[in-house]
Amino acid sequence: MSNENFIKGQGAKRNENNRFDRFTFEPEEEDFQTSKTTFTEVYPKTIVNDVKSPDLRMEYSLNPYQGCEHGCSYCFARPTHEYWGFSAGTDFERKIMVKKNAPELLEKFFRKRNYIPKTITLSGNTDCYQPAERTFEITRKILKLCLEYRHPVSILTKNALVLRDLDILKTMAEQNLVSVSLSIPTINEEIRRKMEPRTSSVKNKLKAIEILTENKIPTGVMVAPVIPGLTSDESLNILKTISEAGAEKFGYVLVRLNDTVEPVFVNWINAHFPDRAQKVLNLIRSMRGGNLGEKRYHERYKGEGNIAEMIHDTFALGKRKYFAEKQPTALSAENFTGTKDQQLKLF
């Protein structure tokens, strides 16, 4: 597929081979250009994931959708689509699975005997406010349920659509039940349009931080991924900008290209930034022991070498300059109604 025919508005430039398939099928170029996003209802038996990774702070995660329309070429969740028989390439962005029974499953989870509530992260894998949410409103139903049960929720999204649910979020925030983080890897709108083509604009993301903060909803930012040679020079400016917008905390992640994410990203950067593609890829390798990916716990976020250390030092400086006086809000599960209160409602 030639550069001229690369699909506009998507991160993946083609359908990568599924590593679990013995046989592959390569559609014609015109099929890529004319095919539309499809939505398939799936009915999982469970919806809450108990996060076991020792280097992740989240305790539980929940993903209303499998696949993501946002089209970020670097998305670590792409290879998970292969377990469903799809490709981590264009399929990940065009074949979206919708978990319509997520609210019902969540309520069953809340009502388990002896359940001890812990914060659930929405979007631990794919974005809960991707464009499909405008139609299906699964995330909104989940938030209503969490408010009813007074269960804490942490939201991570790249989409200002989160403001649609301001009514619920305000009430939850009054009870220390919710925090929201916007994912902002760049504040260069030209790069943003290429890097995450169907996410909200930089302007709208920053406006969302301001509005959430004005409504006393704890708000942070995830600067992820940090891509050396492409976005790494923005780090201090990003921290200054989000701090002024009202963010009370931030996190960051160094780019890593595991499994089928690697060919998706390599094709993407060669298409959009051919003049610096090899430099960027070599800088990533310098942080990953000569590879583009890293799966080892702790090391996958830390990286190695001078470039990684420079990035860490930059964020440490930014924290001292722009976040020294800020204190992140702690969520509370103390008022969780649980099974007991639900049983009382029967009388």
N, C-alpha and C positions, 0 to 999 in steps of 0.2 A: 504494500500500500504506500503510495507516494505521499510526501509531505503535503502536497497541494490538496490531497483528498482526505487528510486527517479530519476526523469528526469535530466540528465546532461545538463548544459548550460542554465538552467532556474532558476528563482527565486521561482516561485510557484511549489510546489511539487505535486499538484493535482488540480482538478477543484473544487473550493469551491461552495457550494450551492448558487444560486441566491436568495437573500432575498425577491425578489418580486414574486418568483414562488411558486405556491402551490404544484407542483409536481417536483421531481428531478430525474435525470437519471445519474447513475454512470457507465461510460464506463469501459471495461476491462483494466487491466494494459497494455497489449500489444498494445491497441489502443493509449494510451498515448505515448508510446515509438516510435511508427511508424508514427503517424500523423504529417503532415507538416504544416508550417505556410501558411495561406491563406490570400489573399488580395481581398477585396470587394470594388468596387467603390460606393460611396454614393454621393448624390447631395443635400447638405443642402441649405436652402434658404438664410441664412446669414452666415458669416464667422468670423466677428469681435465681440468679447464679451466686453461689457462695464462692467468693473470690479467695483463692488459696495462694496466689503469687506472693512471695515474701517481700517483694520490693514495690508492691502497690498499696496505697493507703486505703483504698476503698474496701468495704467489707462485703457488701452485696451489690450486684449490678442487675439492671433490667433493660432489655432492648425490645421495644414494640415492633421494630422492623428489622428484617434481614436484608442486607444490601443497602446502598445509599445513593440517592440521586445527586448529591452534592458534587461528586466527580473529582475528588481530590486524588491526584495520582500517587501520592505517598501513603495513602490510608493503610494502616497496619491490619485492618479488618478484611481486606480484599481476599486473602487466601481462605477465609472461613466460608466463602461462597462456593468453593470447590467441594466442600463436604455435601452440598446439596445437588451436586451434579452440574454446576454452572462454572463459568469462567471468572477468574479474578479481574479480567479486563472489562470490556464493555458490558458484559452480563451483570457485573456487580452494580453498575449504574442504571441498567435498563430493566432488569428482572428483579423486582422488589417483592419480597414476601411480607405479608401483613398479618400480624398476630392479633386478630380481632378478639380473641378470647383472653387477652392479657389481663384486663381488669378483673374478670371472674377468677382467674388463676391466682391473681395477687390477693384477692379477698380470702380465698381458701388458705393461702400462705399465712396471712395475718391471723387467721382463726385456728391455726395449729395449736394443739395443747402444749403448754410450756414454751411457746415461742418467746424468745428474748429479742426485742426490737433493736435493730442497728440501722444506721443510715443506708438507704438504697441509692445508688448512683444511676440516674437515667442517662443512657448513652455510654455505657461502659465499652460498647463495641461500635454500633452505628448510631447516627444522630436521631434522637427522638423528635426533633423539630425539622426534619428534612421536609421538602415540599409535599410529600404524601400526607403529612399530618394535617394539612389544610383540609383535606377531604375526609380522612378517617377519624381524626380527633381522638385517637387512642391515648395519647399522652395526656390530654385534658381530662379524660375519664379517670386515668390513673391518679392524677393530682387530686381530683375530687375525692377519690377513695382514700388517699393518704391524709387529706384534711379531715375526712370523717373519722378515721381511725387515729388521727393525730400522730402519724408516723413520719419521721424525718426523711427528707429527700434532698439529694444533691443533683443538680442538673448541669450537664455540659453540652453546649451546642454551638454551632457556627451560624445559627439563623436567628434573626431578630423576630421571627414568628413567636418566640417566647413571650413577647409583649402582649400577644392576644390573650394570654391567660393571667394577665395582671391582677384581675379580680380575685382569683384563687391564691395567687402568690402573695398578695398583700395580707390576706387573712392568715395564711400559713406563717408568714414572717413574723406576725405579731405573737406567735406562739413558739418561735425559734424552730420551725419545722422545715425550712427550706433555704437553700443557697443556690445561686446561679453563677456559672462561669461561662464566659464567651471565649471561644477558641479564636485567637488572633495571631497567626504566624507572621503576618506582614501588615504594615499600614500604608504600603505602596499599592494604590488601587490598580495600577497597570499589572503588577505582578499578581495581585489577588485574583483578577479576572482570569488569568492564565492558570494559576496554581489551584484554585478552588472555584471553578467557573459557575456553579449554581448555588453558592452560599450567598449570604447577605453582603452588601458592599461594606467597605471599611467605615464609611460615614454612618451607615445604619447600625453597624455593630457598636460603634462608639456612642451613638445616640441611645442605643438600648442600655448601655452601662449607665448613662446619665439618668434615664427614666427609672430604671430599677433602683438606683441609689436614692433618687428623690422620693421613691415610695418605700424607703427603708427596707429594701430587700437586699440582704448581703450578696455582694457581687464581686467576682474575681475574674481573672483572665488566665487562660492557658496559652502560653506562647509556644505553639507546637505545630509542626516540628521546626527546630532551628536548623536551617540548611546553610552550611558554610559556603561562602562564595556567591550566595543568592539572597539570603535574608539575614544572615548573621550580623551584618553591619548596622542593622536597624534596632538591635536589642535595647540599647539605652533609650533611644527615642520612643520605642514602643512603651517601655516602662514609664517614662515621663508622661506620655499621652494618656495612658490608661489610668494612671494615678490621678491626673487632673480631671479625668472624666468621672472619677468616684470609686474605682476599683479598690477594694480593701486588701487584696492579696493577689498573688500570681504564682504560676508554676511554669516550668518549661521542660521540653524534651528534645534531645538531639535526634536528628533524623536517622532512621535505620530502615533498611530495605530488605526485609526477610522474604524468602520464598518467592512467590509470584509477584510480589510488590516490586521486586527489582526490575524485571523487564518492562513493567508498566511505567515506572518512573524514568528509566533510561530512555525509552521511546519518547516519553513526554518532554524531557529536558532537551533532547536532541532536536525535537520539532520546534520548541518555543525559544530556546536559548542556545542555538548551535555554536555561537561564538564563545560561550563559556562552559558548555556542557562537560567537556573532559576535565576542566579545572575543578568544577564542582564535584564530579564523581571521584576524582583523585583526593580531594580534601575529605570527602566522606570516608574513603578507604583509609586515610591517615588516622581517622578516629576509631576505626573498626578493625584494626590489626590486619589491614590489607584487603578486607572484605567490604561489601556494601551493607551487609546485615549483621545482626548480633542477637543471639537468643539467650545468652547466659544471664541469669538473674543478677540484678544490681549493675553488672557491667553494661547491660543493654541501655541503661539510662546514663551511666557515668561516662562511657567512652574512654579513650586513651590518647596520649600524645599532646603536642603543643596546641593544636587547634582546639581540642576539647577543653584543655585547661584555660585557654583564652576566653572561651565562651562562658565557662563557669565563673571566671573572675569578673567578667562583664556583668553578669546577672547579680553577683554578690555586691558589686559596686552600685548597681541600680537599686538593689534592695535598701542599701544604706542611704542612698540619696533621695529616693522617692517613696519608700514604704516604711521607714524607720519609726514613724509615729502612728502607724496603722496597726490595729489589732483585729485579726480575723474573728468572725462570730462563730461560736460553737453551737451546733444544733443539739436539740434535746429530744430524748425519747421518753422522758419521765411521765408524760401525760397520755401515753399510748393507751387506748381504750381496751384493745385486745379482746380475747374471747369472753371474758367476764361481763363486760358492758354489753356485748352483743347478745349474750344470753338473757340479760336483764330486760332487753328490749322486747322479749317475747311475752313479758307479763304486762 
